[in-house]
Amino acid sequence: MWKKGSALLVAGTVLLTGCAGEASLVRDSIVATIDKPNYDFEGTLKLTGDVEKLPEAFGEPTDKEGQALLSALKAGVTVKGSQLDLDTMKFEVEVKDDKLLRDNKLWTGDKKASVETIIDEDKVYVKSPLDSKYLVIDSNASNPFMAEFGGSDAANAAKLKEYQDKMNDLTFNFVKKYVSKYGYTLADAKNHGKQSVTLPNGEKVEATHVTVKIDAKELVKMFFFTANDAVASKEVKDFAIDMMVLTTSMTEDLYPELGKKTTEAEKRANAEAMVNEGMAEAKKWLDETGKEYTPEKIVEEMKKEGFHKLAWNLDFYIDSNKMPVKQTSDLSVTFQAPEMKQAVTIGLAADQYAYNFGKATKFSAPAKDAGLTVEQLVKDEKAINSFSDKGFVRPIAQSMVDEQKWMEELAEDMEAEEAATTTK
């Protein structure tokens, strides 16, 4: 489930930057980062604009705890960590100013409000300084419904993981290939030449500075370009067919009681027919919509619906090895939904440095007894106290425990109902 997740996110995001013309270096740097996913990173993230006005704009009463959280996010958080490979990452998110959180009893202790996360293949470990254990989220965890569909729970979980890995690999390879050829030309992308960048480790590097500016009209144009490119792309078609074949195989393998069993040739023929039909319908819709709605008209319609303005400024600093050593992003959106009393502007500002390529800081996954899985929390109700009620992890853990209990109760009800039907 987690495999190559961060790389897919970065690769998908690059489609929004435009990758032809002056921005082609950005595209190449993203691909280079995916090929060499071993580095340290450090950056900041914060909400901007009229964040504190959101409750009032929606006609909601002012909530001190909610305002404290919003204020903390407006002050910003720092993110620092290491990525060893596409499956292994560790990072810590720390609130820059947690005074309001403390004043509202949302945080306590000597250390700043923060959360540590470790991703190790199919497991994610989450812990704050207030917690005595890590919350362990395992994508291969037992599912109370799996045993209902033939075979043992463990056997079905193993099959499911095998198919998930195949789908992840298929998706990852497709996105990487598609991004490397993506050809949209941005209206406002500029190359500002070489500039010196000082990295968090003190190293100074010469990097090419590329800026990109995007507004609502540009996003609409980019959407239509990408959609039209996709419906005409053999790579997109092949990917869709391969994914449908895999999905069919997984369904037949995991749920044999459905009685469906098709050959590989039949699966591929069925998938190809469905994909051809879907792409033909999509092309027809794009042709008709493109004639009726120009980007300018769509933007005007968006304004009528309350989406007034979008401004997104991006800066990329790329070294001689095509590695993105620094990136900044400043996104601002002005909107007014029907239920809002006034328009508000909110945004997200971020920056990130990447360094120590090929020699990232090493770390290990926590020991087995250092964490608690959802299954363990369900079996031992007192174990939830390993997560402080003044921390960020406990609400997550509690919601996952409640969901697991609900699933187990539902599975038991289904089993009892099936038994009663069989007896009759």
C-alpha positions in Angstrom: 0.0 0.0 0.0 2.8 2.4 0.9 5.3 1.2 -1.7 6.7 4.0 -3.8 3.9 6.3 -2.5 6.1 9.4 -2.1 7.6 9.0 -5.5 4.2 8.6 -7.1 3.0 11.8 -5.3 6.0 13.8 -6.6 5.7 12.4 -10.1 2.0 13.2 -10.2 2.5 16.7 -8.8 5.0 17.5 -11.6 2.1 17.3 -14.1 0.8 20.5 -12.5 4.0 22.4 -13.1 4.1 22.0 -16.9 7.1 20.3 -18.3 7.9 21.7 -21.7 9.9 24.8 -22.7 11.7 26.5 -19.8 10.1 24.0 -17.3 11.5 20.9 -19.0 14.4 21.0 -16.6 11.9 20.6 -13.8 10.4 17.5 -15.4 13.9 16.0 -15.8 14.8 16.8 -12.2 11.7 15.0 -10.9 12.6 11.9 -12.9 16.2 12.1 -11.7 15.0 12.2 -8.1 12.8 9.1 -8.6 15.8 7.2 -10.1 18.0 8.2 -7.1 15.6 8.2 -4.1 18.3 8.5 -1.4 18.6 11.9 0.3 17.9 14.0 3.3 15.3 16.8 3.2 14.2 19.7 5.3 11.5 22.4 4.8 8.6 24.4 6.2 4.9 24.4 5.6 2.3 27.0 6.7 -1.2 28.1 6.1 -1.5 31.7 4.8 -4.3 34.3 4.2 -7.5 34.7 6.2 -7.3 31.4 8.0 -8.7 32.8 11.3 -11.8 34.1 9.4 -12.9 30.7 8.1 -15.3 29.8 11.0 -17.0 33.2 10.9 -17.2 33.1 7.1 -19.1 29.9 7.3 -21.3 31.2 10.1 -19.8 28.9 12.7 -19.2 29.9 16.3 -15.5 30.6 17.2 -13.9 27.6 18.8 -10.9 28.3 20.9 -9.3 24.9 20.4 -10.0 25.1 16.6 -8.5 28.6 16.4 -5.5 27.5 18.3 -4.9 24.7 15.8 -5.4 27.1 12.9 -3.0 29.7 14.4 -0.4 27.0 15.0 -0.6 25.9 11.3 -0.5 29.6 10.2 2.7 30.0 12.3 4.0 27.0 10.4 5.6 23.6 10.8 9.0 22.3 10.0 9.5 19.0 8.2 12.9 17.2 8.4 13.8 13.7 7.5 15.5 11.1 5.3 14.5 8.9 2.4 16.7 5.8 2.0 14.7 4.4 -0.9 11.3 4.4 -2.4 10.0 2.2 0.4 11.8 3.6 3.4 11.4 7.1 4.9 11.6 8.9 8.2 10.5 12.4 9.0 9.5 14.6 11.9 6.9 17.4 11.7 7.3 20.1 14.4 5.1 23.0 15.2 7.1 26.3 15.1 5.0 28.0 17.8 3.0 25.7 20.0 2.1 28.3 22.7 -1.6 28.5 21.8 -1.8 24.7 21.8 -0.4 24.7 25.3 -2.6 27.5 26.4 -5.7 25.5 25.2 -4.3 22.3 26.8 -3.8 20.6 23.4 -0.1 20.0 24.1 2.1 19.7 27.2 5.6 18.6 28.1 9.1 20.0 27.7 9.4 19.3 23.9 7.8 21.2 21.1 4.6 19.8 19.6 5.7 17.3 17.0 5.0 13.9 15.4 7.6 11.4 14.1 6.7 9.1 11.2 8.6 6.2 9.8 7.6 4.4 6.6 9.2 0.9 6.3 7.8 -0.9 3.2 4.3 -1.9 4.2 4.3 -0.5 7.7 4.0 3.1 9.0 5.1 4.0 12.5 3.7 7.2 14.1 4.7 8.7 17.5 4.8 12.0 19.4 7.2 12.9 22.2 4.2 12.4 24.6 3.6 8.8 23.6 5.4 5.8 25.0 4.7 3.6 22.0 4.5 4.0 18.2 1.2 3.5 16.5 1.9 0.8 13.9 -0.3 0.9 10.7 0.3 -2.3 8.7 -1.2 -2.4 5.2 -1.0 -6.2 5.4 -3.0 -6.3 8.7 -5.7 -8.9 9.2 -9.1 -8.0 7.6 -12.1 -9.6 9.4 -13.9 -9.9 6.0 -11.2 -11.8 4.1 -12.0 -15.2 5.7 -15.5 -14.9 4.5 -14.4 -15.3 0.9 -12.7 -18.6 0.7 -9.3 -19.7 2.1 -7.7 -18.5 5.3 -7.3 -14.9 6.3 -3.5 -15.1 6.0 -3.6 -16.7 2.6 -6.0 -14.1 1.2 -3.9 -11.3 2.8 -0.8 -12.7 1.1 -2.6 -12.8 -2.3 -4.0 -9.3 -1.8 -0.4 -8.0 -1.0 0.9 -9.7 -4.2 -1.7 -8.0 -6.3 -1.2 -4.6 -4.6 2.6 -4.8 -5.3 2.0 -5.6 -8.9 -0.5 -2.7 -9.2 1.9 -0.3 -7.5 4.8 -1.3 -9.7 2.6 -1.0 -12.8 1.4 2.5 -11.8 4.8 3.7 -10.7 6.5 2.7 -14.0 3.6 4.2 -16.0 3.7 7.6 -14.2 7.5 7.8 -14.5 7.4 7.1 -18.2 4.5 9.5 -18.8 6.0 12.3 -16.8 9.3 12.0 -18.7 7.4 12.8 -21.9 4.8 15.2 -20.7 4.7 18.1 -23.1 2.5 20.9 -21.9 4.1 24.3 -22.4 3.4 26.8 -19.6 2.4 30.4 -20.4 4.6 31.7 -17.6 7.8 29.8 -17.0 11.2 31.5 -16.8 14.8 30.4 -16.5 16.7 32.9 -14.3 20.1 31.3 -14.7 22.5 30.1 -12.1 22.2 31.0 -8.4 24.0 29.8 -5.3 22.0 27.8 -2.8 23.1 27.1 0.8 21.9 23.7 1.9 21.0 22.8 5.6 24.2 20.9 5.9 26.2 24.0 5.1 27.1 23.0 1.6 26.8 25.6 -1.2 25.8 24.5 -4.7 25.3 26.3 -8.0 21.7 25.7 -9.3 19.5 26.8 -12.2 16.6 28.8 -10.9 13.3 28.2 -12.8 10.1 30.0 -11.8 6.5 29.0 -12.8 3.3 31.0 -12.3 -0.1 29.4 -12.6 -3.6 30.8 -12.4 -7.1 29.3 -12.8 -7.1 29.7 -16.6 -3.7 28.0 -16.9 -5.0 25.1 -14.8 -8.0 24.7 -17.0 -5.8 24.7 -20.2 -3.5 22.2 -18.6 -6.5 19.9 -17.7 -7.7 19.9 -21.3 -4.2 19.3 -22.7 -3.6 16.4 -20.3 -7.0 14.9 -20.9 -6.7 15.1 -24.7 -3.2 13.8 -24.5 -4.3 10.8 -22.4 -7.1 9.7 -24.7 -4.7 9.7 -27.6 -1.9 8.0 -25.8 -1.0 4.4 -26.5 0.9 4.3 -23.2 -2.2 5.4 -21.3 -4.3 2.8 -23.1 -1.9 0.0 -22.4 -1.7 1.0 -18.7 -5.5 1.0 -18.4 -5.8 -2.5 -20.0 -3.0 -4.0 -17.9 -4.6 -2.5 -14.7 -8.0 -4.0 -15.6 -6.5 -7.4 -16.3 -4.8 -7.3 -12.9 -8.0 -6.2 -11.2 -10.0 -9.0 -12.9 -7.4 -11.6 -11.9 -7.4 -10.4 -8.3 -11.2 -10.5 -8.1 -11.4 -14.1 -9.5 -8.5 -15.2 -7.3 -9.8 -13.7 -4.0 -13.5 -14.5 -4.5 -13.7 -17.9 -6.1 -17.3 -18.3 -4.9 -18.4 -15.8 -7.5 -17.8 -18.6 -10.0 -16.0 -16.6 -12.6 -12.9 -17.9 -14.2 -11.5 -16.4 -17.5 -8.4 -17.1 -19.5 -5.7 -14.4 -19.8 -6.7 -13.9 -23.4 -10.4 -13.3 -22.4 -9.4 -10.9 -19.7 -7.3 -8.9 -22.0 -9.9 -8.9 -24.8 -12.6 -7.8 -22.4 -10.3 -5.1 -20.9 -9.3 -3.8 -24.3 -12.9 -3.5 -25.4 -13.9 -1.6 -22.3 -10.9 0.7 -22.5 -11.5 1.5 -26.2 -15.1 2.3 -25.4 -14.2 4.5 -22.4 -11.5 6.4 -24.3 -13.8 6.9 -27.3 -16.5 8.3 -25.0 -13.9 10.5 -23.2 -12.7 11.9 -26.5 -16.2 12.7 -27.6 -16.9 14.5 -24.4 -13.7 16.5 -24.7 -14.4 17.5 -28.2 -17.9 18.6 -27.4 -16.9 20.4 -24.2 -13.9 22.0 -25.7 -16.1 23.7 -28.4 -18.7 24.9 -26.0 -16.5 25.9 -23.0 -13.3 27.8 -23.7 -10.9 28.2 -20.7 -12.0 31.8 -20.4 -15.7 30.8 -20.2 -14.9 28.1 -17.6 -13.1 30.6 -15.5 -16.0 33.0 -15.6 -18.4 30.2 -14.6 -16.1 29.3 -11.7 -16.3 32.9 -10.5 -20.1 32.8 -10.6 -19.9 29.8 -8.4 -17.7 31.6 -5.9 -14.2 30.6 -7.0 -12.8 34.0 -7.5 -9.0 33.7 -7.9 -6.1 31.3 -7.9 -2.5 32.2 -7.9 0.3 29.6 -7.6 4.0 30.6 -7.7 6.6 27.9 -7.8 10.4 28.2 -7.7 12.8 25.3 -8.5 16.6 25.3 -8.0 18.2 22.4 -9.9 21.9 21.5 -9.7 24.2 20.3 -12.5 23.2 16.7 -11.8 19.5 17.7 -12.4 18.7 17.2 -8.8 16.1 19.6 -7.3 18.1 21.0 -4.3 15.5 23.6 -3.4 11.8 24.1 -4.1 9.3 26.7 -3.0 5.6 26.9 -3.5 3.1 29.7 -2.7 -0.5 28.8 -3.4 -3.4 31.3 -2.8 -7.1 30.8 -3.4 -9.9 33.3 -3.0 -13.5 31.9 -2.8 -16.9 32.4 -1.4 -19.3 29.4 -1.1 -23.1 30.1 -1.1 -23.3 29.6 2.7 -20.4 32.0 3.4 -21.0 35.5 4.6 -17.9 36.9 2.9 -15.1 35.9 0.5 -11.9 34.7 2.1 -8.4 34.1 0.8 -6.5 31.1 2.1 -3.2 29.6 0.9 -0.4 27.2 1.5 3.3 28.2 1.5 6.0 25.6 1.5 9.7 25.3 0.9 12.0 22.2 0.8 15.7 21.5 0.6 17.0 18.2 -0.6 20.7 17.2 0.0 23.1 14.4 0.8 22.0 12.6 -2.4 23.2 9.0 -2.3 24.3 9.3 1.4 21.1 10.0 3.3 21.1 9.7 7.1 20.5 6.0 8.0 17.9 4.8 10.4 16.1 1.5 11.4 12.5 0.6 11.9 11.4 0.5 15.6 11.7 -2.8 17.5 8.6 -5.0 17.6 7.9 -4.2 21.2 8.2 -0.4 20.6 4.9 -0.2 18.8 1.3 -1.2 19.0 -0.9 -2.4 16.1 -4.6 -1.7 15.8 -5.2 -5.4 16.5 -3.3 -5.2 19.7 -5.2 -2.1 20.8 -8.5 -3.8 20.1 -7.5 -6.8 22.3 -6.2 -4.7 25.1 -8.4 -1.6 25.8 -5.9 -0.2 28.3 -3.1 -0.1 25.7 -4.6 3.1 24.2 -3.1 4.9 27.2 0.3 4.4 25.5 -0.8 7.4 23.5 -1.2 10.7 25.4 -4.6 12.4 25.4 -2.6 15.6 24.9 -1.0 14.4 21.7 -1.9 14.1 18.1 -1.6 10.3 17.7 -4.3 9.2 20.2 -7.3 10.4 18.1 -6.0 8.6 15.1 -5.4 5.4 17.1 -8.9 5.6 18.7 -10.6 6.1 15.3 -8.8 3.1 13.8 -9.7 1.0 16.8 -13.4 2.0 16.5 -13.4 1.2 12.8 -11.7 -2.2 13.4 -14.3 -3.1 16.1 -17.1 -2.1 13.8 -15.7 -4.3 11.0 -15.3 -7.3 13.3 -18.9 -6.9 14.6 -20.2 -6.6 11.1 -18.2 -9.7 10.0 -19.6 -11.7 13.0 -23.2 -10.6 12.1 -22.7 -11.7 8.5 -21.3 -15.0 9.6 -24.2 -15.6 12.0 -26.8 -14.6 9.4 -25.2 -17.0 6.9 -25.2 -19.8 9.5 -28.9 -19.2 10.3 -29.8 -19.2 6.6 -27.9 -22.5 6.1 -29.6 -24.1 9.0 -33.0 -23.2 7.6 
